Amino acid sequence: MAEFTTKLKEYRASRDMKQGDLADLVGVRRETIIRLEKGQYNPSLKLAVDIARVFGVKVEDIFLFDDQ
């Protein structure tokens, strides 16, 4: 089974951005960002793209799936 990891917290912290701020920017609840950062929730493609756009990076720079 694929393992999901994320660098979302690091990207958010580098911008001095709170979880609620990011949630507002991408149209989700703060709890969704919390679960994403803990790797407990796989984002939809749209959400992953929206988050990547906020930081000006590619989706795969933030969200990683290791299928080994």
N, C-alpha and C positions, 0 to 999 in steps of 0.2 A: 504494500500500500504506500502511496506517495506521502511523504512527510512535508508539512507546510511550515515554513518559517517566514518571518517578516522583519524588515528593517524600519518599519513604520515609526516606531517610537524614536529611533535615532534621527530620522529625517524631521520629525515633528519637533524634537528637542533642539535640533540645530537651528531651527527658525524661531525658537522661544515661543512656540505655539501650544496652547492648551488643547486638551482632547475635545472640549466643547467647541473651540474655535474651528478646528478641522471638521468636526461633525456638521457645524453650520455651513461651512463652505461647500461640502459635498452632499448636503441634504439628508443626513442620517442622524440617529440619536447618538449621544455621547457613549452610551453603553455598547453600541456597535463598534466604535473606535477602540474601546477598552478590550472587547473580545478579539478584534483583529490583532491588536498589539500582543495579546497573549497567545495568538495562534489557535484560538478556539473557534474561529469563524472563517470560512473561506469566502472571500468577497465575490460578488457577481462581477462579470467582466466590466459592466458599466461603472460600478463603484471603484474597481481597481484602476480603470482609466481615469476617472475623475480625480482620484487621490494622486495618481502620478502627475496629472496636469497641474495640480496645486503646487507640486514641488519642482515641476519642469524636468522630470526624468522619465525613463521608460518604466513600464509596469514591472518588468523583471528586475529592475534595480531595487524595488521595494519588496515585492512578493516572490518568494522562491519555493519551488516544489521539487523536492528531491525524491525521485522514484526508485532509488536503489535500495 
